Amino acid sequence: MGKGLIFFCCACTILLFTIINLSVGPVISGKLGSWGYFNCAPYKEAYDLAKDSIDGDPLKYGQKFQLDYCNNHKGMYNMEYTAFIFDIVIGFVCGLLGLLNYYAPKPDFVPKLGLIGLGCGIVGFVLTFVYIILNGIVYTTPYYSYSFDLYPDDSNFLGIIKRDSDGVAAEKDGNECKCLYYDSENNFHSLFATYSDLIQKQYNYNKDLNEKYAKVGLCTFPGIADCITGKGKISCGTCDKLYASPISGIKNKDLSDRFLTTLLLGLFVCLANIGLAIFGFLIFRSGEF
């Protein structure tokens, strides 16, 4: 396979996978909300003020978490548009120029085409790689759908309680129930499901789990606030296990699937951009397509 054909295939791969990403991206599809318009400055100011008087876990899981959460979501929001648009342009332009040069060779244009491929491949790789990093960070952080008041009070949270595959959030340990995902009184975020968790059956409608929930009666998990107040321990009466509330619909799986799809396809786009840059350089150096 010649350098020119590989160059063309890399451009087509970038174009094809980015078109797919454009159709499923969590930001572009509107599934992630309007984080691009969110103002993170107040959280930066709050963090700057707090770090002079607070340190350790209270700062890490408080003001710093809020600031990082806002910056990462806003960064991913902006980078999804930026990376995908650039990759579409790169794939289309390089693919079209490669195709035209294949059917109507112009030897004096070949080195220029190589330089275009080299530059586009480098830019595309950097932008897509930054997007992948931000996607991965957000994908593994707690999913919150709220007005961004991060305080250990259920009234402010619109997150999803983390539970095991059977829907259990707490199990009996002595005379009380132990919260399965409790970390510390400061890190209450560990009690909420992440975007990556939402793909699992217990965070979506599941007939078997719903039938089980119907049988457990009053053995339901009281809430995050009780778990934090009790430092990982809550009263469970005669129940051996406490179950989180069932979830209807499959929108959580849809959101998690979109993250995972764009993350995986983004990796292939990165590799294709590397190939475009390498073979663009080889075409430029040899002067042959």
C-alpha positions in Angstrom: 0.0 0.0 0.0 1.5 3.3 -1.1 2.0 6.4 1.1 -0.7 8.3 -0.7 -3.3 5.6 -0.2 -2.5 5.3 3.6 -2.7 9.2 3.8 -6.1 9.1 2.2 -7.3 6.3 4.4 -6.2 8.2 7.6 -8.1 11.2 6.4 -11.2 9.1 5.7 -11.0 7.5 9.1 -10.8 10.9 10.8 -13.8 12.1 8.9 -15.9 8.9 9.4 -15.3 8.5 13.1 -15.8 12.3 13.8 -19.1 12.2 12.0 -20.2 9.4 14.3 -18.9 11.4 17.3 -20.9 14.4 16.2 -24.1 12.4 16.2 -23.5 10.8 19.7 -21.3 13.3 21.6 -22.8 14.0 25.1 -22.2 17.7 24.7 -23.3 18.3 21.1 -26.4 16.1 21.6 -27.4 18.3 24.5 -27.3 15.5 27.1 -24.7 17.2 29.3 -26.5 20.5 29.7 -25.2 24.0 29.1 -21.9 23.8 30.9 -20.2 25.9 28.2 -22.1 29.0 29.6 -21.3 28.3 33.2 -19.2 30.8 35.1 -16.4 29.1 37.1 -15.0 32.4 38.5 -17.0 32.3 41.8 -15.6 28.9 42.5 -12.0 30.1 41.8 -12.6 33.0 44.2 -14.0 30.7 46.8 -11.1 28.3 46.5 -8.5 31.2 46.7 -10.1 32.4 49.9 -10.5 29.0 51.4 -7.0 27.7 50.8 -5.6 30.3 53.2 -7.6 28.9 56.1 -8.5 25.3 55.1 -6.3 22.5 54.0 -6.4 18.7 53.7 -9.6 16.8 52.8 -12.1 19.7 53.6 -10.4 21.8 50.9 -9.8 18.9 48.5 -13.4 17.7 48.5 -14.9 21.1 49.1 -13.9 24.2 47.3 -11.2 22.5 45.1 -13.6 19.8 44.0 -16.2 22.4 43.0 -13.6 24.4 41.0 -12.2 21.3 39.3 -15.7 20.0 38.6 -16.7 23.2 36.9 -13.5 23.7 35.0 -13.4 20.1 33.7 -17.0 20.1 32.6 -16.7 23.5 30.9 -13.4 22.4 29.3 -14.9 19.2 27.9 -18.0 21.2 26.7 -15.8 23.6 24.7 -13.3 21.0 23.5 -15.9 18.7 22.1 -17.0 21.4 19.7 -13.5 22.5 19.0 -12.0 19.1 18.4 -14.9 17.6 16.4 -15.1 20.7 14.1 -11.4 20.7 13.4 -11.3 17.0 12.8 -14.2 17.2 10.4 -12.4 19.9 8.4 -9.1 18.1 8.6 -10.6 14.8 7.4 -12.6 16.4 4.6 -9.8 18.7 3.3 -7.0 16.1 3.4 -9.3 13.4 2.0 -10.4 15.6 -0.8 -6.9 16.8 -1.7 -5.6 13.2 -1.6 -8.4 12.0 -3.8 -7.9 14.8 -6.3 -4.2 14.2 -6.4 -4.7 10.5 -6.9 -6.9 11.0 -10.0 -5.2 14.1 -11.3 -1.6 14.0 -10.1 0.3 17.3 -9.9 3.9 16.5 -8.9 4.7 20.1 -7.9 1.7 20.1 -5.4 2.7 16.8 -3.7 5.2 18.4 -1.2 2.6 21.0 -0.3 0.0 18.3 0.3 2.5 16.5 2.6 3.0 19.7 4.6 -0.8 20.2 4.9 -1.2 16.6 6.1 1.7 17.0 8.6 0.3 20.2 10.0 -3.3 19.0 10.1 -2.3 15.7 11.7 -0.4 17.5 14.5 -3.2 20.0 15.2 -5.9 17.3 15.1 -4.0 15.0 17.4 -3.4 17.7 20.0 -7.0 18.9 20.1 -8.5 15.3 20.1 -6.1 14.1 22.8 -7.0 17.1 25.0 -10.7 16.2 24.5 -10.1 12.6 25.4 -8.3 13.5 28.6 -11.2 15.8 29.6 -13.8 13.3 28.6 -12.0 10.6 30.7 -11.8 12.9 33.8 -15.5 13.9 33.6 -16.5 10.3 32.8 -15.1 9.1 36.1 -16.5 11.9 38.3 -19.9 11.9 40.0 -22.9 12.7 37.9 -24.7 15.7 39.3 -27.7 17.3 37.7 -28.3 20.3 39.9 -27.8 24.0 40.4 -24.2 23.3 41.4 -24.6 23.7 45.2 -22.2 21.1 46.4 -23.1 20.7 50.1 -23.8 17.5 52.0 -27.6 18.1 52.1 -30.0 16.0 50.0 -32.1 19.0 49.2 -29.2 20.4 47.1 -28.2 17.2 45.4 -29.7 15.8 42.2 -27.2 13.1 42.0 -27.8 9.3 41.9 -27.1 7.2 45.0 -24.4 4.7 44.3 -25.4 1.0 44.8 -24.2 -2.5 43.9 -25.5 -4.7 41.1 -28.5 -5.7 43.4 -29.4 -2.1 44.2 -28.0 -2.3 47.7 -26.5 0.9 49.2 -25.9 -0.3 52.8 -25.5 -3.7 54.5 -25.9 -4.7 58.2 -22.8 -4.5 60.2 -23.4 -5.2 63.9 -26.4 -3.2 65.2 -26.3 -0.7 62.3 -26.0 -0.7 58.5 -22.7 0.3 56.9 -22.9 2.5 53.8 -21.1 0.5 51.1 -19.5 3.5 49.3 -18.8 5.8 52.2 -15.2 7.2 52.2 -15.0 10.0 54.7 -17.1 12.7 56.2 -15.5 15.2 53.7 -15.6 13.0 50.6 -19.4 12.5 50.4 -19.0 12.5 46.6 -18.0 8.8 46.8 -21.7 8.1 47.7 -22.8 9.2 44.3 -22.6 7.3 41.0 -20.2 8.5 38.3 -21.0 8.9 34.6 -19.1 5.6 34.0 -21.4 3.8 36.6 -24.6 4.8 34.8 -24.1 2.2 32.1 -24.8 -0.6 34.6 -28.2 -2.2 35.0 -28.9 -0.9 38.5 -28.9 2.7 37.3 -31.5 2.0 34.6 -34.9 0.3 34.3 -34.5 -3.4 35.1 -37.5 -5.7 35.5 -35.8 -8.1 37.8 -34.5 -5.4 40.1 -37.8 -3.6 40.2 -39.5 -6.9 41.3 -36.9 -7.2 44.0 -37.4 -3.6 45.1 -41.2 -4.3 45.4 -40.4 -7.2 47.9 -38.1 -5.3 50.2 -40.8 -3.0 51.5 -39.4 -0.5 54.0 -35.8 -1.6 53.6 -34.9 1.5 51.6 -31.8 3.6 51.9 -32.7 6.8 53.8 -30.4 9.2 51.9 -26.9 10.6 51.6 -27.3 13.1 54.5 -28.0 10.3 57.0 -24.9 8.4 55.9 -22.7 11.5 56.2 -24.1 12.4 59.6 -23.6 8.9 60.9 -20.1 8.7 59.4 -20.9 5.7 57.3 -23.3 4.1 59.7 -27.1 4.3 59.6 -30.0 2.7 61.5 -31.5 -0.2 59.6 -34.0 -1.7 62.0 -34.7 -5.3 61.1 -33.3 -5.0 57.6 -30.1 -6.8 56.6 -29.7 -4.6 53.5 -30.9 -1.2 52.5 -31.8 -0.6 48.9 -31.5 2.6 46.9 -34.7 3.8 45.1 -35.3 2.1 41.7 -34.7 4.0 38.5 -37.1 4.1 35.5 -36.0 4.6 31.9 -32.7 4.1 30.3 -31.5 7.7 29.9 -28.6 7.1 32.3 -27.2 4.3 30.1 -27.7 6.4 27.0 -25.6 9.2 28.6 -22.8 6.8 29.7 -22.8 5.1 26.3 -22.3 8.5 24.6 -19.3 9.2 26.8 -17.8 5.8 26.2 -18.4 5.9 22.4 -16.8 9.3 21.9 -13.9 8.3 24.1 -13.1 5.1 22.2 -13.7 6.7 18.7 -11.6 9.7 19.8 -8.7 7.3 20.4 -9.0 6.0 16.9 -9.2 9.6 15.6 -6.0 10.3 17.5 -4.2 7.4 15.9 -5.5 8.4 12.5 -4.2 11.9 13.0 -0.8 10.5 13.9 -0.9 8.5 10.7 -1.8 11.5 8.7 1.1 13.5 10.2 3.6 10.7 9.6 2.6 9.9 6.1 2.2 13.6 5.3 5.8 14.1 6.4 7.0 11.1 4.3 5.1 12.5 1.2 6.7 15.9 1.8 10.2 14.4 2.1 9.9 12.1 -0.9 7.8 14.3 -3.1 5.9 11.2 -4.2 2.2 10.5 -3.5 
